[in-house]
Amino acid sequence: QSRIDAAIPSMGDTGRSLALLEVFFDLERLEIETLKPEAVAQLGDGSHPVVGFLQQRPAVREAMLARQLVNQLRRGLTSVVDSEALLRGASAWRAEDHERLVAWFRDYFKWLTASKHGQDEAAASNNHGTWYDVQAATIALFIGDTAAARRICEEARAHRIAKHIEPDGRQPLELRRTLSLNYTLFNLDGLFRLARLGEHVGVDLWHYRTDDGRGIRVALDWML
């Protein structure tokens, strides 16, 4: 568990740093090994990127580890997608690398959206659910499944905004946590990212409001 906790964010951070070095300093000989498909595949064992990891753990802890794993992958894999976009055209990042990475993410997306563990995380009523949507929509766009990305963003109106935000802008599911301010900001950050993703598929979450006034802007106003 500690290995996966450390490896995933590190992969995302390192990939972002290398991508920015390539963009700003035009390092033609830069070796971009962190984002190579074989490096990403090390997050899991066997033919499946995630199931192999879970199979090594006692069943009693499987659900907890799966939820934590999905949450950790959100941190690292969304950064990988952004970094890969910056690297397209770099001499060290070949077309076949892109194709293999897309194939890996396509397999992971199937697990994320079809497995019990992924569906449990999608059903979470707090920031876990919001960030699941961010991860799923990001990956859907990356693998070319715009219909899935659009559906996720459309459903966020009722599943996230309407359920997470009160008419006065409070987020009670986060305010009940010990670090209530941190979690409230964390969930709002996820909603902001969902709104940005929605821009790519014609879904306007920025201006969406329920009949009783729940929306992203009112949540931001409450924080201010």
Buried (B, 14 or more C-beta within 10 A) or exposed (E): EEEBBEBBBEBBBBBBEBBEBBBEEEBEEBEBEBBBBEBBBEBBBEEBBBBBBBEEBEEEEBEEBBBBBBBBBBBBBBBBBBBBEBBEEBEBBEEEBBEBBBEBBBBBBEBBBEBEBBEBBBEBEBBBBBBBBBBBBBBBBBBEBEEBBBBBBBEBBEBBBBBBBBEEBBBEBBEEBEEEEEBBBBBBBBBBBBBBBBEBBEBEBBEBBBEEEBBBBBBEEBEE
